[in-house]
């Protein structure tokens, strides 16, 4: 299948919008927007996320030994677009807090419908991406806050 056709086909499938975060070796927050995030197992509680091999956040995930998956709330399109860039100051002016464990990244409580802090368990090479499997160690959701959905290159 041609690259563009594959993108069109896969883009039709709606997904949630997740900002994956971790802390770099300098202690500063790193993050990116992803749409490939899902539960893997209930026992033990595992989740996976797919990130591009060229991601600037990958070294932070490796340094931290985990990540936080912030499931964005509806109406946070500007934040999703901002974190999808390669800017170095993505977190300037953003409210966030540290998770209880040292393996996660910043929790975007004001912008997330839910979050899951994950200890990195497996890394699997898959084409031009890495599949990261994490053991969920903490998390929460906001009652009544709807998650944002992405399909056909648009947020809703």
Secondary structure, DSSP 8 states (H G I E B T S, - for coil): --HHHHHHHHHTS-EE-EEEEEE-TTS-EEEEEES-EEEEETTTTEEEEEEETT-SSHHHHHHHTEEEEEEEBTT-HHHHHHHTS--S-TTTT---B--SSSS---B-TTTEEEEEEEEEEEEEEETTEEEEEEEEEEEEE-TT--B-EEETTEE-
